[in-house]
Amino acid sequence: MLKVSSKEFQRKVGEFLERALKETITITHYGRDRLVLIDAAEYTELRKCSRFALNATELYETDIRQVENSEMSHEHNHLNSELKTD
């Protein structure tokens, strides 16, 4: 991964735009990582893989009921012992 300062990026923006198609570029500002420049296709793939989480208070009652009524596959029964607190 290439790191460049924001000033250097501004001076050579065209060069770095081309390089970002082949490698990730981190743009720093006052020595701290500030932005990351990546190829748009790679970004799209990363977004597809991203997950989001909800706080339990944000769940609908129907979601809560589904979780309460769900059952684990029998092939994972051996993991039940992990839940026991002796």
PyMOL Python script that loads the backbone (N, CA, C, O; Angstrom):
from pymol import cmd

cmd.read_pdbstr("""\
ATOM      1  N   MET A   1       0.854  -1.171   0.000  1.00  0.00           N
ATOM      2  CA  MET A   1       0.000   0.000   0.000  1.00  0.00           C
ATOM      3  C   MET A   1       0.898   1.232   0.000  1.00  0.00           C
ATOM      4  O   MET A   1       1.845   1.334   0.781  1.00  0.00           O
ATOM      5  N   LEU A   2       0.588   2.135  -0.867  1.00  0.00           N
ATOM      6  CA  LEU A   2       1.347   3.374  -0.999  1.00  0.00           C
ATOM      7  C   LEU A   2       0.745   4.452  -0.094  1.00  0.00           C
ATOM      8  O   LEU A   2      -0.475   4.595  -0.014  1.00  0.00           O
ATOM      9  N   LYS A   3       1.609   5.204   0.583  1.00  0.00           N
ATOM     10  CA  LYS A   3       1.157   6.337   1.402  1.00  0.00           C
ATOM     11  C   LYS A   3       1.714   7.612   0.815  1.00  0.00           C
ATOM     12  O   LYS A   3       2.900   7.701   0.500  1.00  0.00           O
ATOM     13  N   VAL A   4       0.844   8.604   0.671  1.00  0.00           N
ATOM     14  CA  VAL A   4       1.272   9.911   0.166  1.00  0.00           C
ATOM     15  C   VAL A   4       0.625  11.000   1.007  1.00  0.00           C
ATOM     16  O   VAL A   4      -0.463  10.817   1.552  1.00  0.00           O
ATOM     17  N   SER A   5       1.308  12.134   1.104  1.00  0.00           N
ATOM     18  CA  SER A   5       0.733  13.265   1.830  1.00  0.00           C
ATOM     19  C   SER A   5      -0.339  13.913   0.961  1.00  0.00           C
ATOM     20  O   SER A   5      -0.348  13.746  -0.259  1.00  0.00           O
ATOM     21  N   SER A   6      -1.225  14.638   1.589  1.00  0.00           N
ATOM     22  CA  SER A   6      -2.285  15.308   0.826  1.00  0.00           C
ATOM     23  C   SER A   6      -1.692  16.340  -0.140  1.00  0.00           C
ATOM     24  O   SER A   6      -2.225  16.549  -1.230  1.00  0.00           O
ATOM     25  N   LYS A   7      -0.592  16.983   0.259  1.00  0.00           N
ATOM     26  CA  LYS A   7       0.049  17.956  -0.639  1.00  0.00           C
ATOM     27  C   LYS A   7       0.604  17.263  -1.877  1.00  0.00           C
ATOM     28  O   LYS A   7       0.431  17.738  -2.999  1.00  0.00           O
ATOM     29  N   GLU A   8       1.279  16.127  -1.656  1.00  0.00           N
ATOM     30  CA  GLU A   8       1.829  15.387  -2.787  1.00  0.00           C
ATOM     31  C   GLU A   8       0.705  14.873  -3.689  1.00  0.00           C
ATOM     32  O   GLU A   8       0.823  14.894  -4.914  1.00  0.00           O
ATOM     33  N   PHE A   9      -0.377  14.415  -3.073  1.00  0.00           N
ATOM     34  CA  PHE A   9      -1.522  13.943  -3.850  1.00  0.00           C
ATOM     35  C   PHE A   9      -2.075  15.061  -4.726  1.00  0.00           C
ATOM     36  O   PHE A   9      -2.385  14.831  -5.895  1.00  0.00           O
ATOM     37  N   GLN A  10      -2.202  16.254  -4.184  1.00  0.00           N
ATOM     38  CA  GLN A  10      -2.718  17.388  -4.946  1.00  0.00           C
ATOM     39  C   GLN A  10      -1.817  17.732  -6.130  1.00  0.00           C
ATOM     40  O   GLN A  10      -2.306  18.085  -7.203  1.00  0.00           O
ATOM     41  N   ARG A  11      -0.490  17.628  -5.933  1.00  0.00           N
ATOM     42  CA  ARG A  11       0.447  17.953  -7.009  1.00  0.00           C
ATOM     43  C   ARG A  11       0.424  16.924  -8.132  1.00  0.00           C
ATOM     44  O   ARG A  11       0.638  17.265  -9.295  1.00  0.00           O
ATOM     45  N   LYS A  12       0.163  15.658  -7.783  1.00  0.00           N
ATOM     46  CA  LYS A  12       0.238  14.587  -8.773  1.00  0.00           C
ATOM     47  C   LYS A  12      -1.058  13.785  -8.837  1.00  0.00           C
ATOM     48  O   LYS A  12      -1.024  12.559  -8.943  1.00  0.00           O
ATOM     49  N   VAL A  13      -2.181  14.459  -8.774  1.00  0.00           N
ATOM     50  CA  VAL A  13      -3.465  13.771  -8.690  1.00  0.00           C
ATOM     51  C   VAL A  13      -3.671  12.794  -9.849  1.00  0.00           C
ATOM     52  O   VAL A  13      -4.146  11.680  -9.627  1.00  0.00           O
ATOM     53  N   GLY A  14      -3.336  13.172 -11.045  1.00  0.00           N
ATOM     54  CA  GLY A  14      -3.520  12.285 -12.202  1.00  0.00           C
ATOM     55  C   GLY A  14      -2.728  10.996 -12.074  1.00  0.00           C
ATOM     56  O   GLY A  14      -3.233   9.911 -12.363  1.00  0.00           O
ATOM     57  N   GLU A  15      -1.496  11.125 -11.641  1.00  0.00           N
ATOM     58  CA  GLU A  15      -0.636   9.951 -11.459  1.00  0.00           C
ATOM     59  C   GLU A  15      -1.217   9.009 -10.411  1.00  0.00           C
ATOM     60  O   GLU A  15      -1.250   7.795 -10.612  1.00  0.00           O
ATOM     61  N   PHE A  16      -1.670   9.567  -9.300  1.00  0.00           N
ATOM     62  CA  PHE A  16      -2.200   8.725  -8.229  1.00  0.00           C
ATOM     63  C   PHE A  16      -3.551   8.115  -8.580  1.00  0.00           C
ATOM     64  O   PHE A  16      -3.870   7.015  -8.129  1.00  0.00           O
ATOM     65  N   LEU A  17      -4.337   8.811  -9.374  1.00  0.00           N
ATOM     66  CA  LEU A  17      -5.598   8.226  -9.828  1.00  0.00           C
ATOM     67  C   LEU A  17      -5.333   6.983 -10.670  1.00  0.00           C
ATOM     68  O   LEU A  17      -6.042   5.985 -10.540  1.00  0.00           O
ATOM     69  N   GLU A  18      -4.335   7.034 -11.517  1.00  0.00           N
ATOM     70  CA  GLU A  18      -3.964   5.871 -12.327  1.00  0.00           C
ATOM     71  C   GLU A  18      -3.400   4.754 -11.460  1.00  0.00           C
ATOM     72  O   GLU A  18      -3.739   3.585 -11.648  1.00  0.00           O
ATOM     73  N   ARG A  19      -2.544   5.109 -10.518  1.00  0.00           N
ATOM     74  CA  ARG A  19      -1.934   4.094  -9.647  1.00  0.00           C
ATOM     75  C   ARG A  19      -2.968   3.407  -8.770  1.00  0.00           C
ATOM     76  O   ARG A  19      -2.827   2.228  -8.444  1.00  0.00           O
ATOM     77  N   ALA A  20      -4.004   4.139  -8.388  1.00  0.00           N
ATOM     78  CA  ALA A  20      -5.045   3.573  -7.521  1.00  0.00           C
ATOM     79  C   ALA A  20      -5.829   2.473  -8.229  1.00  0.00           C
ATOM     80  O   ALA A  20      -6.496   1.672  -7.575  1.00  0.00           O
ATOM     81  N   LEU A  21      -5.757   2.425  -9.551  1.00  0.00           N
ATOM     82  CA  LEU A  21      -6.398   1.341 -10.283  1.00  0.00           C
ATOM     83  C   LEU A  21      -5.659   0.021 -10.066  1.00  0.00           C
ATOM     84  O   LEU A  21      -6.222  -1.055 -10.270  1.00  0.00           O
ATOM     85  N   LYS A  22      -4.398   0.112  -9.652  1.00  0.00           N
ATOM     86  CA  LYS A  22      -3.563  -1.078  -9.473  1.00  0.00           C
ATOM     87  C   LYS A  22      -3.221  -1.367  -8.017  1.00  0.00           C
ATOM     88  O   LYS A  22      -2.978  -2.518  -7.656  1.00  0.00           O
ATOM     89  N   GLU A  23      -3.199  -0.339  -7.181  1.00  0.00           N
ATOM     90  CA  GLU A  23      -2.844  -0.522  -5.777  1.00  0.00           C
ATOM     91  C   GLU A  23      -3.573   0.491  -4.906  1.00  0.00           C
ATOM     92  O   GLU A  23      -3.967   1.563  -5.365  1.00  0.00           O
ATOM     93  N   THR A  24      -3.742   0.130  -3.654  1.00  0.00           N
ATOM     94  CA  THR A  24      -4.404   1.010  -2.697  1.00  0.00           C
ATOM     95  C   THR A  24      -3.465   2.146  -2.305  1.00  0.00           C
ATOM     96  O   THR A  24      -2.272   1.935  -2.086  1.00  0.00           O
ATOM     97  N   ILE A  25      -4.013   3.333  -2.222  1.00  0.00           N
ATOM     98  CA  ILE A  25      -3.231   4.506  -1.834  1.00  0.00           C
ATOM     99  C   ILE A  25      -3.863   5.133  -0.590  1.00  0.00           C
ATOM    100  O   ILE A  25      -5.058   5.429  -0.566  1.00  0.00           O
ATOM    101  N   THR A  26      -3.046   5.329   0.430  1.00  0.00           N
ATOM    102  CA  THR A  26      -3.501   6.022   1.631  1.00  0.00           C
ATOM    103  C   THR A  26      -2.996   7.454   1.559  1.00  0.00           C
ATOM    104  O   THR A  26      -1.808   7.701   1.357  1.00  0.00           O
ATOM    105  N   ILE A  27      -3.910   8.381   1.727  1.00  0.00           N
ATOM    106  CA  ILE A  27      -3.569   9.804   1.703  1.00  0.00           C
ATOM    107  C   ILE A  27      -3.511  10.279   3.150  1.00  0.00           C
ATOM    108  O   ILE A  27      -4.465  10.121   3.912  1.00  0.00           O
ATOM    109  N   THR A  28      -2.378  10.859   3.508  1.00  0.00           N
ATOM    110  CA  THR A  28      -2.192  11.327   4.877  1.00  0.00           C
ATOM    111  C   THR A  28      -2.366  12.847   4.953  1.00  0.00           C
ATOM    112  O   THR A  28      -2.191  13.562   3.967  1.00  0.00           O
ATOM    113  N   HIS A  29      -2.706  13.305   6.126  1.00  0.00           N
ATOM    114  CA  HIS A  29      -2.856  14.747   6.377  1.00  0.00           C
ATOM    115  C   HIS A  29      -2.198  15.008   7.724  1.00  0.00           C
ATOM    116  O   HIS A  29      -2.631  14.481   8.749  1.00  0.00           O
ATOM    117  N   TYR A  30      -1.153  15.823   7.716  1.00  0.00           N
ATOM    118  CA  TYR A  30      -0.359  16.071   8.912  1.00  0.00           C
ATOM    119  C   TYR A  30       0.134  14.762   9.541  1.00  0.00           C
ATOM    120  O   TYR A  30       0.131  14.599  10.761  1.00  0.00           O
ATOM    121  N   GLY A  31       0.555  13.839   8.675  1.00  0.00           N
ATOM    122  CA  GLY A  31       1.142  12.579   9.124  1.00  0.00           C
ATOM    123  C   GLY A  31       0.171  11.498   9.550  1.00  0.00           C
ATOM    124  O   GLY A  31       0.588  10.393   9.898  1.00  0.00           O
ATOM    125  N   ARG A  32      -1.096  11.794   9.527  1.00  0.00           N
ATOM    126  CA  ARG A  32      -2.100  10.805   9.940  1.00  0.00           C
ATOM    127  C   ARG A  32      -2.879  10.302   8.730  1.00  0.00           C
ATOM    128  O   ARG A  32      -3.217  11.073   7.832  1.00  0.00           O
ATOM    129  N   ASP A  33      -3.160   8.992   8.716  1.00  0.00           N
ATOM    130  CA  ASP A  33      -3.976   8.435   7.636  1.00  0.00           C
ATOM    131  C   ASP A  33      -5.324   9.142   7.622  1.00  0.00           C
ATOM    132  O   ASP A  33      -5.997   9.240   8.649  1.00  0.00           O
ATOM    133  N   ARG A  34      -5.712   9.634   6.446  1.00  0.00           N
ATOM    134  CA  ARG A  34      -6.954  10.412   6.355  1.00  0.00           C
ATOM    135  C   ARG A  34      -7.947   9.791   5.390  1.00  0.00           C
ATOM    136  O   ARG A  34      -9.130   9.668   5.707  1.00  0.00           O
ATOM    137  N   LEU A  35      -7.475   9.398   4.214  1.00  0.00           N
ATOM    138  CA  LEU A  35      -8.336   8.836   3.182  1.00  0.00           C
ATOM    139  C   LEU A  35      -7.645   7.652   2.526  1.00  0.00           C
ATOM    140  O   LEU A  35      -6.420   7.533   2.555  1.00  0.00           O
ATOM    141  N   VAL A  36      -8.457   6.772   1.931  1.00  0.00           N
ATOM    142  CA  VAL A  36      -7.922   5.649   1.169  1.00  0.00           C
ATOM    143  C   VAL A  36      -8.534   5.709  -0.221  1.00  0.00           C
ATOM    144  O   VAL A  36      -9.747   5.855  -0.374  1.00  0.00           O
ATOM    145  N   LEU A  37      -7.687   5.595  -1.221  1.00  0.00           N
ATOM    146  CA  LEU A  37      -8.119   5.647  -2.614  1.00  0.00           C
ATOM    147  C   LEU A  37      -7.962   4.251  -3.203  1.00  0.00           C
ATOM    148  O   LEU A  37      -6.860   3.703  -3.240  1.00  0.00           O
ATOM    149  N   ILE A  38      -9.081   3.677  -3.667  1.00  0.00           N
ATOM    150  CA  ILE A  38      -9.047   2.348  -4.271  1.00  0.00           C
ATOM    151  C   ILE A  38      -9.851   2.348  -5.563  1.00  0.00           C
ATOM    152  O   ILE A  38     -10.646   3.252  -5.822  1.00  0.00           O
ATOM    153  N   ASP A  39      -9.629   1.323  -6.360  1.00  0.00           N
ATOM    154  CA  ASP A  39     -10.366   1.126  -7.601  1.00  0.00           C
ATOM    155  C   ASP A  39     -11.862   0.963  -7.297  1.00  0.00           C
ATOM    156  O   ASP A  39     -12.226   0.320  -6.312  1.00  0.00           O
ATOM    157  N   ALA A  40     -12.718   1.534  -8.127  1.00  0.00           N
ATOM    158  CA  ALA A  40     -14.163   1.498  -7.896  1.00  0.00           C
ATOM    159  C   ALA A  40     -14.699   0.066  -7.857  1.00  0.00           C
ATOM    160  O   ALA A  40     -15.597  -0.228  -7.068  1.00  0.00           O
ATOM    161  N   ALA A  41     -14.172  -0.822  -8.686  1.00  0.00           N
ATOM    162  CA  ALA A  41     -14.623  -2.217  -8.686  1.00  0.00           C
ATOM    163  C   ALA A  41     -14.288  -2.890  -7.356  1.00  0.00           C
ATOM    164  O   ALA A  41     -15.084  -3.666  -6.827  1.00  0.00           O
ATOM    165  N   GLU A  42     -13.115  -2.590  -6.827  1.00  0.00           N
ATOM    166  CA  GLU A  42     -12.727  -3.160  -5.528  1.00  0.00           C
ATOM    167  C   GLU A  42     -13.640  -2.623  -4.423  1.00  0.00           C
ATOM    168  O   GLU A  42     -14.047  -3.364  -3.528  1.00  0.00           O
ATOM    169  N   TYR A  43     -13.951  -1.344  -4.493  1.00  0.00           N
ATOM    170  CA  TYR A  43     -14.851  -0.745  -3.514  1.00  0.00           C
ATOM    171  C   TYR A  43     -16.222  -1.423  -3.561  1.00  0.00           C
ATOM    172  O   TYR A  43     -16.808  -1.728  -2.523  1.00  0.00           O
ATOM    173  N   THR A  44     -16.719  -1.653  -4.761  1.00  0.00           N
ATOM    174  CA  THR A  44     -18.017  -2.311  -4.923  1.00  0.00           C
ATOM    175  C   THR A  44     -17.998  -3.691  -4.293  1.00  0.00           C
ATOM    176  O   THR A  44     -18.946  -4.072  -3.606  1.00  0.00           O
ATOM    177  N   GLU A  45     -16.934  -4.442  -4.518  1.00  0.00           N
ATOM    178  CA  GLU A  45     -16.804  -5.772  -3.912  1.00  0.00           C
ATOM    179  C   GLU A  45     -16.743  -5.692  -2.393  1.00  0.00           C
ATOM    180  O   GLU A  45     -17.350  -6.512  -1.705  1.00  0.00           O
ATOM    181  N   LEU A  46     -16.021  -4.721  -1.870  1.00  0.00           N
ATOM    182  CA  LEU A  46     -15.942  -4.553  -0.422  1.00  0.00           C
ATOM    183  C   LEU A  46     -17.314  -4.240   0.174  1.00  0.00           C
ATOM    184  O   LEU A  46     -17.666  -4.744   1.240  1.00  0.00           O
ATOM    185  N   ARG A  47     -18.071  -3.417  -0.514  1.00  0.00           N
ATOM    186  CA  ARG A  47     -19.408  -3.057  -0.026  1.00  0.00           C
ATOM    187  C   ARG A  47     -20.330  -4.265  -0.023  1.00  0.00           C
ATOM    188  O   ARG A  47     -21.169  -4.406   0.866  1.00  0.00           O
ATOM    189  N   LYS A  48     -20.178  -5.140  -1.017  1.00  0.00           N
ATOM    190  CA  LYS A  48     -21.005  -6.348  -1.060  1.00  0.00           C
ATOM    191  C   LYS A  48     -20.727  -7.237   0.137  1.00  0.00           C
ATOM    192  O   LYS A  48     -21.622  -7.923   0.632  1.00  0.00           O
ATOM    193  N   CYS A  49     -19.495  -7.224   0.598  1.00  0.00           N
ATOM    194  CA  CYS A  49     -19.084  -8.089   1.707  1.00  0.00           C
ATOM    195  C   CYS A  49     -19.363  -7.469   3.063  1.00  0.00           C
ATOM    196  O   CYS A  49     -19.296  -8.156   4.082  1.00  0.00           O
ATOM    197  N   SER A  50     -19.672  -6.193   3.092  1.00  0.00           N
ATOM    198  CA  SER A  50     -19.852  -5.534   4.384  1.00  0.00           C
ATOM    199  C   SER A  50     -21.133  -6.002   5.056  1.00  0.00           C
ATOM    200  O   SER A  50     -22.100  -6.388   4.399  1.00  0.00           O
ATOM    201  N   ARG A  51     -21.115  -5.958   6.358  1.00  0.00           N
ATOM    202  CA  ARG A  51     -22.270  -6.342   7.145  1.00  0.00           C
ATOM    203  C   ARG A  51     -22.696  -5.145   7.977  1.00  0.00           C
ATOM    204  O   ARG A  51     -21.910  -4.233   8.231  1.00  0.00           O
ATOM    205  N   PHE A  52     -23.924  -5.164   8.385  1.00  0.00           N
ATOM    206  CA  PHE A  52     -24.362  -4.117   9.299  1.00  0.00           C
ATOM    207  C   PHE A  52     -24.968  -4.774  10.528  1.00  0.00           C
ATOM    208  O   PHE A  52     -25.437  -5.910  10.475  1.00  0.00           O
ATOM    209  N   ALA A  53     -24.951  -4.068  11.593  1.00  0.00           N
ATOM    210  CA  ALA A  53     -25.488  -4.600  12.849  1.00  0.00           C
ATOM    211  C   ALA A  53     -26.549  -3.658  13.379  1.00  0.00           C
ATOM    212  O   ALA A  53     -26.464  -2.441  13.215  1.00  0.00           O
ATOM    213  N   LEU A  54     -27.525  -4.230  14.002  1.00  0.00           N
ATOM    214  CA  LEU A  54     -28.572  -3.455  14.654  1.00  0.00           C
ATOM    215  C   LEU A  54     -28.446  -3.637  16.153  1.00  0.00           C
ATOM    216  O   LEU A  54     -28.031  -4.692  16.632  1.00  0.00           O
ATOM    217  N   ASN A  55     -28.800  -2.625  16.867  1.00  0.00           N
ATOM    218  CA  ASN A  55     -28.924  -2.736  18.301  1.00  0.00           C
ATOM    219  C   ASN A  55     -30.185  -3.548  18.572  1.00  0.00           C
ATOM    220  O   ASN A  55     -31.164  -3.426  17.836  1.00  0.00           O
ATOM    221  N   ALA A  56     -30.179  -4.359  19.597  1.00  0.00           N
ATOM    222  CA  ALA A  56     -31.345  -5.187  19.919  1.00  0.00           C
ATOM    223  C   ALA A  56     -32.604  -4.344  20.095  1.00  0.00           C
ATOM    224  O   ALA A  56     -33.709  -4.820  19.831  1.00  0.00           O
ATOM    225  N   THR A  57     -32.451  -3.109  20.533  1.00  0.00           N
ATOM    226  CA  THR A  57     -33.619  -2.242  20.723  1.00  0.00           C
ATOM    227  C   THR A  57     -34.230  -1.793  19.401  1.00  0.00           C
ATOM    228  O   THR A  57     -35.343  -1.267  19.374  1.00  0.00           O
ATOM    229  N   GLU A  58     -33.496  -2.004  18.295  1.00  0.00           N
ATOM    230  CA  GLU A  58     -33.991  -1.606  16.979  1.00  0.00           C
ATOM    231  C   GLU A  58     -34.765  -2.722  16.274  1.00  0.00           C
ATOM    232  O   GLU A  58     -35.314  -2.507  15.193  1.00  0.00           O
ATOM    233  N   LEU A  59     -34.813  -3.919  16.883  1.00  0.00           N
ATOM    234  CA  LEU A  59     -35.505  -5.040  16.261  1.00  0.00           C
ATOM    235  C   LEU A  59     -37.014  -4.893  16.389  1.00  0.00           C
ATOM    236  O   LEU A  59     -37.521  -4.376  17.385  1.00  0.00           O
ATOM    237  N   TYR A  60     -37.721  -5.356  15.366  1.00  0.00           N
ATOM    238  CA  TYR A  60     -39.175  -5.412  15.433  1.00  0.00           C
ATOM    239  C   TYR A  60     -39.584  -6.626  16.255  1.00  0.00           C
ATOM    240  O   TYR A  60     -38.810  -7.572  16.396  1.00  0.00           O
ATOM    241  N   GLU A  61     -40.776  -6.602  16.787  1.00  0.00           N
ATOM    242  CA  GLU A  61     -41.284  -7.741  17.571  1.00  0.00           C
ATOM    243  C   GLU A  61     -41.246  -9.025  16.750  1.00  0.00           C
ATOM    244  O   GLU A  61     -40.928 -10.088  17.283  1.00  0.00           O
ATOM    245  N   THR A  62     -41.564  -8.942  15.472  1.00  0.00           N
ATOM    246  CA  THR A  62     -41.551 -10.150  14.628  1.00  0.00           C
ATOM    247  C   THR A  62     -40.142 -10.723  14.522  1.00  0.00           C
ATOM    248  O   THR A  62     -39.969 -11.942  14.499  1.00  0.00           O
ATOM    249  N   ASP A  63     -39.128  -9.848  14.457  1.00  0.00           N
ATOM    250  CA  ASP A  63     -37.744 -10.314  14.415  1.00  0.00           C
ATOM    251  C   ASP A  63     -37.374 -11.014  15.720  1.00  0.00           C
ATOM    252  O   ASP A  63     -36.731 -12.063  15.712  1.00  0.00           O
ATOM    253  N   ILE A  64     -37.783 -10.429  16.828  1.00  0.00           N
ATOM    254  CA  ILE A  64     -37.490 -11.006  18.137  1.00  0.00           C
ATOM    255  C   ILE A  64     -38.138 -12.386  18.252  1.00  0.00           C
ATOM    256  O   ILE A  64     -37.513 -13.326  18.744  1.00  0.00           O
ATOM    257  N   ARG A  65     -39.384 -12.507  17.802  1.00  0.00           N
ATOM    258  CA  ARG A  65     -40.088 -13.806  17.856  1.00  0.00           C
ATOM    259  C   ARG A  65     -39.377 -14.837  16.979  1.00  0.00           C
ATOM    260  O   ARG A  65     -39.271 -16.004  17.357  1.00  0.00           O
ATOM    261  N   GLN A  66     -38.896 -14.417  15.822  1.00  0.00           N
ATOM    262  CA  GLN A  66     -38.187 -15.351  14.947  1.00  0.00           C
ATOM    263  C   GLN A  66     -36.911 -15.865  15.612  1.00  0.00           C
ATOM    264  O   GLN A  66     -36.590 -17.049  15.510  1.00  0.00           O
ATOM    265  N   VAL A  67     -36.193 -14.986  16.284  1.00  0.00           N
ATOM    266  CA  VAL A  67     -34.975 -15.401  16.982  1.00  0.00           C
ATOM    267  C   VAL A  67     -35.330 -16.341  18.126  1.00  0.00           C
ATOM    268  O   VAL A  67     -34.678 -17.367  18.321  1.00  0.00           O
ATOM    269  N   GLU A  68     -36.357 -15.991  18.875  1.00  0.00           N
ATOM    270  CA  GLU A  68     -36.766 -16.824  20.002  1.00  0.00           C
ATOM    271  C   GLU A  68     -37.200 -18.219  19.550  1.00  0.00           C
ATOM    272  O   GLU A  68     -36.959 -19.203  20.249  1.00  0.00           O
ATOM    273  N   ASN A  69     -37.825 -18.301  18.407  1.00  0.00           N
ATOM    274  CA  ASN A  69     -38.350 -19.582  17.918  1.00  0.00           C
ATOM    275  C   ASN A  69     -37.379 -20.334  17.013  1.00  0.00           C
ATOM    276  O   ASN A  69     -37.695 -21.426  16.541  1.00  0.00           O
ATOM    277  N   SER A  70     -36.231 -19.775  16.772  1.00  0.00           N
ATOM    278  CA  SER A  70     -35.280 -20.438  15.875  1.00  0.00           C
ATOM    279  C   SER A  70     -34.620 -21.627  16.574  1.00  0.00           C
ATOM    280  O   SER A  70     -34.508 -21.668  17.799  1.00  0.00           O
ATOM    281  N   GLU A  71     -34.190 -22.588  15.763  1.00  0.00           N
ATOM    282  CA  GLU A  71     -33.508 -23.761  16.283  1.00  0.00           C
ATOM    283  C   GLU A  71     -32.221 -23.964  15.516  1.00  0.00           C
ATOM    284  O   GLU A  71     -32.136 -23.715  14.313  1.00  0.00           O
ATOM    285  N   MET A  72     -31.231 -24.420  16.243  1.00  0.00           N
ATOM    286  CA  MET A  72     -29.943 -24.690  15.639  1.00  0.00           C
ATOM    287  C   MET A  72     -30.014 -26.025  14.910  1.00  0.00           C
ATOM    288  O   MET A  72     -30.733 -26.932  15.330  1.00  0.00           O
ATOM    289  N   SER A  73     -29.274 -26.142  13.830  1.00  0.00           N
ATOM    290  CA  SER A  73     -29.189 -27.389  13.101  1.00  0.00           C
ATOM    291  C   SER A  73     -28.638 -28.480  14.018  1.00  0.00           C
ATOM    292  O   SER A  73     -27.751 -28.215  14.829  1.00  0.00           O
ATOM    293  N   HIS A  74     -29.151 -29.690  13.897  1.00  0.00           N
ATOM    294  CA  HIS A  74     -28.738 -30.797  14.765  1.00  0.00           C
ATOM    295  C   HIS A  74     -27.249 -31.122  14.623  1.00  0.00           C
ATOM    296  O   HIS A  74     -26.646 -31.675  15.543  1.00  0.00           O
ATOM    297  N   GLU A  75     -26.671 -30.793  13.511  1.00  0.00           N
ATOM    298  CA  GLU A  75     -25.240 -31.080  13.330  1.00  0.00           C
ATOM    299  C   GLU A  75     -24.358 -30.254  14.262  1.00  0.00           C
ATOM    300  O   GLU A  75     -23.166 -30.527  14.402  1.00  0.00           O
ATOM    301  N   HIS A  76     -24.950 -29.242  14.897  1.00  0.00           N
ATOM    302  CA  HIS A  76     -24.190 -28.387  15.815  1.00  0.00           C
ATOM    303  C   HIS A  76     -24.513 -28.655  17.283  1.00  0.00           C
ATOM    304  O   HIS A  76     -24.128 -27.875  18.154  1.00  0.00           O
ATOM    305  N   ASN A  77     -25.210 -29.739  17.561  1.00  0.00           N
ATOM    306  CA  ASN A  77     -25.594 -30.057  18.945  1.00  0.00           C
ATOM    307  C   ASN A  77     -24.390 -30.171  19.879  1.00  0.00           C
ATOM    308  O   ASN A  77     -24.497 -29.882  21.071  1.00  0.00           O
ATOM    309  N   HIS A  78     -23.270 -30.583  19.351  1.00  0.00           N
ATOM    310  CA  HIS A  78     -22.081 -30.730  20.194  1.00  0.00           C
ATOM    311  C   HIS A  78     -21.631 -29.393  20.793  1.00  0.00           C
ATOM    312  O   HIS A  78     -20.863 -29.376  21.755  1.00  0.00           O
ATOM    313  N   LEU A  79     -22.094 -28.296  20.242  1.00  0.00           N
ATOM    314  CA  LEU A  79     -21.718 -26.978  20.763  1.00  0.00           C
ATOM    315  C   LEU A  79     -22.547 -26.570  21.984  1.00  0.00           C
ATOM    316  O   LEU A  79     -22.204 -25.607  22.669  1.00  0.00           O
ATOM    317  N   ASN A  80     -23.630 -27.293  22.257  1.00  0.00           N
ATOM    318  CA  ASN A  80     -24.467 -26.951  23.401  1.00  0.00           C
ATOM    319  C   ASN A  80     -23.681 -26.969  24.704  1.00  0.00           C
ATOM    320  O   ASN A  80     -23.966 -26.192  25.615  1.00  0.00           O
ATOM    321  N   SER A  81     -22.705 -27.841  24.792  1.00  0.00           N
ATOM    322  CA  SER A  81     -21.904 -27.909  26.018  1.00  0.00           C
ATOM    323  C   SER A  81     -21.159 -26.606  26.274  1.00  0.00           C
ATOM    324  O   SER A  81     -20.829 -26.304  27.421  1.00  0.00           O
ATOM    325  N   GLU A  82     -20.889 -25.834  25.236  1.00  0.00           N
ATOM    326  CA  GLU A  82     -20.198 -24.544  25.381  1.00  0.00           C
ATOM    327  C   GLU A  82     -21.069 -23.529  26.127  1.00  0.00           C
ATOM    328  O   GLU A  82     -20.555 -22.574  26.709  1.00  0.00           O
ATOM    329  N   LEU A  83     -22.390 -23.742  26.107  1.00  0.00           N
ATOM    330  CA  LEU A  83     -23.312 -22.791  26.721  1.00  0.00           C
ATOM    331  C   LEU A  83     -23.524 -23.054  28.212  1.00  0.00           C
ATOM    332  O   LEU A  83     -24.061 -22.205  28.924  1.00  0.00           O
ATOM    333  N   LYS A  84     -23.108 -24.213  28.675  1.00  0.00           N
ATOM    334  CA  LYS A  84     -23.325 -24.567  30.079  1.00  0.00           C
ATOM    335  C   LYS A  84     -22.351 -23.817  30.980  1.00  0.00           C
ATOM    336  O   LYS A  84     -21.154 -23.735  30.704  1.00  0.00           O
ATOM    337  N   THR A  85     -22.896 -23.273  32.059  1.00  0.00           N
ATOM    338  CA  THR A  85     -22.066 -22.592  33.056  1.00  0.00           C
ATOM    339  C   THR A  85     -22.151 -23.357  34.351  1.00  0.00           C
ATOM    340  O   THR A  85     -23.168 -23.315  35.044  1.00  0.00           O
ATOM    341  N   ASP A  86     -21.092 -24.051  34.675  1.00  0.00           N
ATOM    342  CA  ASP A  86     -21.074 -24.871  35.895  1.00  0.00           C
ATOM    343  C   ASP A  86     -20.474 -24.120  37.039  1.00  0.00           C
ATOM    344  O   ASP A  86     -20.377 -24.653  38.144  1.00  0.00           O
TER     345      ASP A  86
END
""", "prot")
cmd.dss("prot")
cmd.show_as("cartoon", "prot")
cmd.util.cbc("prot")
cmd.orient("prot")
